Amino acid sequence: MQAVGYFVEGARRNGVKRTVGEQNQAFLDFCAREGYEVAATFLDTADSEPRGAGLRQMLQYLQREGRGFMVVAVDGAGALGPDLGHAAMALLAIENTGVQVISVHTGREAARELIDAWADHAEGTPVSERVRSAMRRKAVRGEALGRPPFGYRVGPRRRLELVPEEAVVVRYIFRLYLQEELGIRKIAGRLNEEGMRTRRGGRWSMVSVRDMLRNRTYLGTYARFGVKVPGSHPALVSQEDFRRVQDRLQRARSSGGERTVVPFLLSGIAYCGRCGNRMIGVSRRQKWTTRDGETKSSGYRYYQCESRTNQNACEYNTQRAAELEAKLRDLLAEDAPGTVARIGRAGNASSYVLDLTAQVERVEGRMRRTRRHVEELVADAAHGHITLERMRALGGELVQEQATLEDELAAARERLAAHETEEERRRHLESLRRRVARDWESMDFATLQSAIRELVDRLEVDGDETRLFLHL
């Protein structure tokens, strides 16, 4: 049996600050007393950069294959974070790897120590918090709160149950979108043409159809207050079909609407060299019948001048999507004289930084909400409203979400830091240009599009002539 030690500079036990040396000695004594072999130790200092780097290194260590039986030993629940909320996040993140966390001071599970500390801390909870906690307990049990979505009603046990005549409509909408590949507008039109009505007897709209296609309740999972209860009621759509629907919805949102199924890489940066208006992505699908009677179809994707498309005010200026995107890659790789212009960021620089700053703030806000959900789960466990195992199961999903948010935050901060000075910005963009040209094929769509928008101010196209304006 092996034990991993985790120490935090400035950690407290029973309100008394403990040095790293004291924590280490207590860990060694624990291993000798309980017969554990020391596997590794990890440390987070007050000036760790990034914050919690030691914890992340330990999590990576614990997730490796073939680790065998192992526990993580800490000086006490207080060694997991500066407050109970952060300690709960760290504890659940560790236990989510399948490893138990033990307090070397008492030999008890750190989770139980944390819950006991929370129960002592939470005396005198405000009425509003108690009401919220009661509602969360109902959500944990899968009891419906508020108005049920179309297709369901609230049954005798406060669980959602099917409304047969509405459930048929829900399945029909998903089939039209997924199998017949109708857009949201056309689905609403089809429902209205066929005389189907909403629950209130009204006509269907794009918004109502879109909201139904996004509603995870149709998977049979009840979700409220950060709590997800799979299998709480009958599902109306399979996991695979729901995922495919969300993928298509995401692609439609990325390209600006239902007009295209797959987003266009150069949306927002390609411009017509004749009139100066934007080139918009257009998808067309054609079907034909061969002499043998076989029906075939093919899709066409191209960029076309928006003035021509919407106003009929410009000459025909159309570029095949794949060819124009390949031309941009060549320009980035060659940096051809006379074809590539370098411009100052001017107002664009500040707007870009503002966008990044806003993104950082949004992710930080989501992280705070996730941590608050974890704190509420621990509070419920401390008051006996849910079991320790239930807290672990629900909390495990939340810490996974938190880990994803931490990666998003780190990436956004890295981009923001690269623009703090002009010289750093230039070096960053030049490095990014080389990476995009080199790794174009291997980069995923979202990463590639983000990098291109950071590099390119505009790409002007006029027939075979192309001019590229870079932020370098």
C-alpha positions in Angstrom: 0.0 0.0 0.0 1.3 3.4 -0.9 0.5 6.9 0.3 0.9 10.3 -1.4 1.6 13.4 0.7 0.1 16.7 -0.1 1.3 19.8 1.7 0.1 23.4 1.5 2.2 26.3 2.8 0.3 28.2 5.5 -2.2 25.4 6.1 -3.9 25.4 9.5 -4.9 22.6 11.8 -7.5 23.5 14.4 -6.8 27.2 13.7 -3.0 26.8 14.2 -0.7 27.5 11.2 1.5 24.5 10.3 4.8 24.7 8.5 5.6 22.5 5.5 8.2 20.7 7.7 5.6 19.9 10.3 3.2 18.6 7.7 5.9 16.4 6.2 6.9 14.9 9.5 3.3 14.2 10.4 2.9 12.5 7.0 6.0 10.3 7.6 4.8 9.4 11.1 1.4 8.4 9.6 3.0 6.2 7.0 5.3 4.5 9.6 2.3 4.0 11.9 -0.1 2.6 9.4 2.4 0.7 7.3 2.2 2.8 4.1 5.1 3.1 1.6 5.8 6.7 0.6 5.0 7.0 -3.1 5.4 10.8 -3.7 4.8 14.2 -2.1 3.4 17.4 -3.7 3.6 21.0 -2.4 1.6 24.2 -3.1 3.4 27.3 -1.8 1.8 30.7 -1.2 3.5 32.0 -4.4 2.8 29.0 -6.6 2.3 30.0 -10.2 -0.2 29.1 -11.4 -2.1 28.8 -8.2 -2.7 25.2 -7.2 0.0 23.9 -9.5 1.0 21.2 -6.9 -2.5 19.9 -6.7 -2.8 19.7 -10.5 0.5 17.8 -10.7 -0.7 15.4 -8.0 -4.0 14.8 -9.9 -2.0 14.0 -13.1 0.1 11.6 -11.0 -3.0 9.9 -9.6 -4.6 9.4 -13.0 -1.7 7.4 -14.4 -2.2 3.8 -15.4 -1.2 0.9 -13.1 -0.9 3.0 -9.9 -2.2 0.2 -7.6 -3.8 0.8 -4.2 -3.0 4.3 -3.0 -4.3 7.0 -0.6 -3.6 10.7 -0.3 -2.6 11.8 3.2 -3.1 15.5 4.3 -2.5 17.2 7.6 -6.2 17.8 7.9 -9.2 19.1 6.0 -7.7 22.6 6.4 -4.7 21.6 4.4 -6.8 21.3 1.2 -7.7 25.0 0.8 -7.8 28.4 2.4 -11.5 28.1 3.2 -14.1 25.3 3.3 -15.3 26.0 -0.2 -11.8 25.6 -1.8 -11.1 22.6 0.4 -14.3 20.9 -0.8 -13.3 21.5 -4.4 -9.8 20.1 -3.9 -11.1 17.1 -1.9 -13.7 16.1 -4.6 -11.1 16.6 -7.4 -8.8 14.1 -5.6 -11.5 11.6 -4.8 -12.8 11.9 -8.4 -9.6 10.0 -9.4 -10.7 7.1 -7.3 -8.3 7.7 -4.5 -9.3 8.1 -0.8 -8.1 11.2 1.2 -7.0 10.5 4.8 -6.3 13.0 7.6 -2.9 12.1 9.2 -4.0 13.8 12.4 -7.1 11.7 13.1 -6.8 8.8 10.6 -10.3 9.6 9.4 -11.6 10.3 6.0 -10.9 13.9 5.2 -14.4 14.1 3.7 -16.0 13.4 7.0 -13.7 15.9 8.8 -14.7 18.5 6.2 -18.4 17.8 6.7 -18.1 18.1 10.5 -16.2 21.4 10.1 -19.0 22.6 7.8 -21.7 21.7 10.2 -20.0 23.7 13.0 -19.4 26.6 10.6 -22.9 26.7 9.2 -24.9 27.3 12.4 -27.3 30.3 11.9 -27.7 29.9 8.2 -30.1 32.6 6.8 -33.7 31.6 6.0 -33.1 32.3 2.2 -30.2 29.8 2.2 -32.3 27.2 4.1 -35.1 27.6 1.5 -32.6 27.2 -1.3 -31.2 24.2 0.4 -34.6 22.6 0.7 -35.3 23.2 -3.0 -31.9 21.6 -3.8 -32.9 18.5 -1.7 -36.0 18.2 -3.8 -33.9 18.5 -7.0 -31.5 15.8 -5.7 -34.5 13.4 -5.4 -35.6 14.3 -8.9 -38.7 16.1 -7.8 -40.0 18.6 -10.4 -39.8 22.3 -9.6 -41.6 24.9 -11.6 -43.4 24.4 -14.9 -42.6 21.1 -16.7 -41.4 21.3 -20.3 -43.6 20.4 -23.3 -44.1 16.7 -23.4 -44.3 16.2 -19.6 -46.5 16.8 -16.6 -45.8 16.6 -12.9 -47.0 13.2 -11.6 -48.3 12.3 -8.1 -44.8 11.7 -6.7 -43.6 15.1 -8.1 -41.8 13.2 -10.8 -42.1 14.1 -14.5 -44.3 11.8 -16.5 -45.2 11.7 -20.2 -48.1 13.5 -21.9 -48.6 11.1 -24.8 -50.1 13.7 -27.3 -47.2 16.1 -26.6 -44.5 13.5 -26.5 -45.4 12.6 -30.1 -44.8 16.2 -31.1 -41.4 16.3 -29.3 -40.2 13.2 -31.1 -41.5 14.6 -34.4 -39.5 17.8 -34.0 -36.3 15.9 -33.3 -36.9 13.6 -36.3 -37.5 16.6 -38.6 -34.3 18.3 -37.5 -32.1 15.3 -37.4 -33.3 12.9 -40.1 -35.0 15.2 -42.6 -32.4 17.9 -41.9 -35.1 20.7 -41.8 -34.0 24.0 -40.3 -35.7 25.5 -37.3 -37.7 27.9 -39.3 -39.0 25.2 -41.6 -39.9 22.9 -38.6 -42.0 25.7 -37.1 -43.7 26.2 -40.4 -44.4 22.5 -40.8 -45.9 22.2 -37.4 -48.2 25.2 -38.0 -49.2 23.9 -41.5 -50.2 20.6 -40.0 -52.3 22.2 -37.3 -50.2 21.3 -34.3 -50.3 23.8 -31.4 -48.3 24.6 -28.4 -49.5 23.8 -24.9 -51.3 27.1 -24.7 -52.9 26.6 -28.1 -50.6 29.1 -29.9 -48.5 28.8 -33.1 -45.0 27.4 -33.1 -42.1 29.8 -33.5 -38.4 29.4 -34.2 -37.6 30.2 -30.5 -39.9 27.5 -29.1 -38.6 24.9 -31.5 -34.9 25.8 -30.8 -35.5 25.8 -27.0 -37.0 22.3 -27.2 -34.0 21.0 -29.3 -31.7 22.3 -26.6 -33.6 21.0 -23.6 -31.7 18.2 -21.8 -34.8 17.1 -19.9 -35.7 15.1 -23.0 -32.8 12.8 -22.2 -34.5 11.7 -19.0 -32.1 13.8 -16.9 -33.5 16.3 -14.4 -31.2 19.2 -13.7 -31.8 22.1 -11.3 -29.5 24.1 -8.9 -26.4 22.5 -10.3 -27.8 19.0 -9.6 -28.2 16.4 -12.3 -30.3 13.3 -11.7 -30.0 10.9 -14.7 -32.9 8.5 -15.3 -35.4 10.4 -13.2 -38.2 10.2 -15.8 -38.9 8.7 -19.2 -36.6 9.9 -22.0 -37.9 11.2 -25.4 -34.6 11.2 -27.3 -31.5 9.0 -27.1 -28.1 10.3 -26.0 -26.6 9.9 -29.4 -29.4 11.7 -31.3 -29.3 14.5 -28.7 -25.6 14.9 -29.2 -25.9 15.0 -33.0 -28.6 17.7 -32.6 -26.4 19.8 -30.4 -23.5 19.5 -32.8 -25.7 20.8 -35.6 -27.1 23.6 -33.5 -23.6 24.6 -32.5 -22.4 24.7 -36.1 -25.5 26.8 -37.1 -24.8 29.3 -34.3 -21.1 29.5 -35.2 -21.9 30.4 -38.8 -24.5 33.0 -37.9 -27.8 31.2 -38.4 -29.6 28.3 -40.0 -28.3 29.2 -43.5 -25.4 26.8 -43.2 -24.9 23.5 -41.5 -21.1 23.7 -41.2 -19.5 27.0 -40.1 -17.2 28.9 -42.5 -13.6 29.4 -41.5 -13.3 32.9 -42.9 -16.6 34.4 -41.7 -16.1 38.0 -40.6 -12.7 38.5 -42.2 -13.3 37.9 -46.0 -14.3 41.1 -47.9 -15.3 41.8 -51.5 -12.5 43.8 -53.2 -15.0 45.5 -55.6 -17.5 47.0 -53.2 -15.9 46.5 -49.8 -18.8 44.6 -48.3 -18.3 41.2 -46.5 -18.1 37.9 -48.3 -20.6 35.6 -46.6 -20.5 31.8 -46.5 -23.2 30.0 -48.6 -24.0 26.3 -48.7 -26.0 24.8 -51.5 -27.0 21.2 -52.1 -28.0 19.9 -55.5 -29.6 16.7 -56.5 -29.7 15.1 -59.9 -30.7 11.8 -61.6 -28.2 9.9 -63.7 -29.1 8.2 -67.0 -29.3 5.0 -65.0 -32.0 6.4 -62.8 -29.7 6.8 -59.8 -30.3 9.9 -57.6 -27.2 11.7 -56.5 -26.5 14.8 -54.5 -23.6 17.0 -53.7 -22.9 20.0 -51.5 -21.2 23.2 -52.5 -19.7 25.7 -50.2 -18.5 29.1 -51.3 -18.0 32.7 -50.2 -20.1 35.3 -52.0 -20.3 39.1 -51.8 -23.1 40.0 -49.3 -24.2 43.0 -51.6 -24.8 40.6 -54.4 -26.6 38.1 -52.2 -28.8 40.4 -50.3 -29.1 43.6 -52.4 -28.1 42.6 -55.9 -25.9 45.6 -55.9 -22.5 44.2 -56.8 -21.0 42.2 -59.7 -20.9 38.5 -59.3 -17.9 37.8 -57.0 -17.8 34.2 -55.7 -15.0 32.1 -54.3 -15.1 28.3 -53.6 -14.6 28.0 -49.8 -11.9 25.3 -49.9 -9.9 27.3 -52.6 -10.0 30.6 -50.7 -9.1 29.0 -47.4 -6.1 27.2 -49.0 -5.0 30.6 -50.6 -5.1 32.2 -47.1 -2.9 29.4 -45.8 -0.4 29.9 -48.6 -0.3 33.6 -48.0 0.4 33.1 -44.3 3.2 30.6 -45.1 4.8 32.6 -47.8 4.3 36.2 -46.6 4.5 37.2 -50.2 5.6 40.8 -50.8 2.9 43.1 -52.2 0.2 40.6 -51.3 0.4 40.8 -47.5 0.1 44.1 -45.8 0.9 44.7 -42.1 -1.3 47.2 -40.3 -1.4 48.6 -36.7 -4.1 47.3 -34.4 -5.3 50.8 -33.5 -8.8 50.5 -32.2 -8.9 46.8 -32.9 -6.2 46.2 -30.3 -8.2 47.6 -27.5 -11.4 45.9 -28.6 -9.5 42.6 -28.8 -8.2 43.0 -25.3 -11.6 44.0 -24.1 -13.1 40.9 -25.6 -10.4 38.7 -23.9 -11.0 40.5 -20.6 -14.7 39.9 -20.8 -14.1 36.3 -21.6 -11.9 35.9 -18.5 -14.6 37.5 -16.4 -17.3 35.2 -17.8 -15.2 32.1 -17.1 -14.4 33.3 -13.6 -18.0 33.9 -12.9 -18.9 30.4 -14.1 -16.2 29.0 -11.8 -17.6 30.9 -8.8 -21.0 29.5 -9.5 -19.6 25.9 -9.8 -17.8 26.3 -6.5 -21.0 27.6 -4.9 -22.9 24.5 -6.1 -20.2 22.4 -4.5 -20.5 24.3 -1.2 -24.2 23.8 -1.2 -23.7 20.0 -1.7 -21.3 19.9 1.3 -23.8 21.9 3.3 -26.6 19.4 2.4 -24.4 16.5 3.5 -23.4 18.4 6.7 -27.1 18.7 7.7 -27.9 15.1 6.8 -30.0 16.0 3.8 -27.9 13.8 1.4 -25.5 11.0 2.0 -21.7 11.4 1.8 -21.7 9.1 -1.3 -24.4 11.2 -3.0 -22.3 14.3 -2.3 -19.3 12.6 -3.9 -21.2 11.5 -7.0 -22.8 14.9 -7.7 -19.7 16.8 -6.7 -17.5 14.7 -9.0 -19.4 16.0 -12.0 -19.0 19.6 -10.8 -15.2 19.3 -10.3 -14.9 17.9 -13.8 -16.8 21.0 -15.1 -14.5 23.2 -13.0 -11.4 21.5 -14.5 -12.6 22.4 -18.0 -13.3 26.0 -17.0 -9.8 26.2 -15.5 -8.3 25.2 -18.9 -10.4 27.9 -20.6 -9.4 30.5 -18.1 -5.7 29.6 -18.5 -5.9 29.9 -22.3 -7.7 33.2 -22.1 -5.2 34.7 -19.7 -2.3 33.5 -21.8 -3.7 35.3 -24.8 -4.4 38.4 -22.7 -0.8 38.3 -21.3 0.6 38.1 -24.9 -0.9 41.5 -25.7 0.3 43.4 -22.6 3.2 45.1 -24.5 3.6 45.9 -28.2 6.8 43.9 -28.6 5.4 40.9 -26.8 2.3 41.2 -29.0 4.4 41.2 -32.2 6.4 38.2 -31.1 3.3 36.3 -30.2 1.5 37.0 -33.5 4.6 36.1 -35.5 4.9 32.9 -33.7 1.1 32.3 -34.1 1.4 32.9 -37.9 4.1 30.3 -38.3 2.2 27.8 -36.2 -1.0 28.3 -38.1 0.8 27.8 -41.5 2.5 24.7 -40.2 -0.3 23.0 -38.2 -3.3 24.1 -40.3 -4.4 20.5 -41.0 -4.0 19.3 -37.5 -5.7 22.2 -35.6 -9.4 21.8 -34.7 -11.8 24.2 -36.3 -12.5 26.4 -33.3 -8.8 26.8 -32.5 -7.8 27.5 -36.1 -10.6 30.1 -36.6 -9.7 31.9 -33.3 -6.0 32.0 -34.4 -6.9 33.3 -37.9 -9.1 36.1 -36.4 -6.3 37.1 -34.1 -3.9 37.3 -37.0 -6.0 38.6 -39.9 -7.7 42.0 -40.1 -9.2 41.3 -43.5 -8.8 39.3 -46.6 -9.9 41.2 -49.7 -11.0 39.1 -52.7 -11.6 40.2 -56.3 -11.7 37.3 -58.7 -8.2 35.9 -58.8 -6.7 38.9 -56.9 -6.3 38.6 -53.1 -4.9 40.9 -50.6 -4.2 40.0 -47.0 -4.0 42.5 -44.1 -2.3 41.2 -41.0 -2.2 42.5 -37.4 1.6 42.3 -37.4 
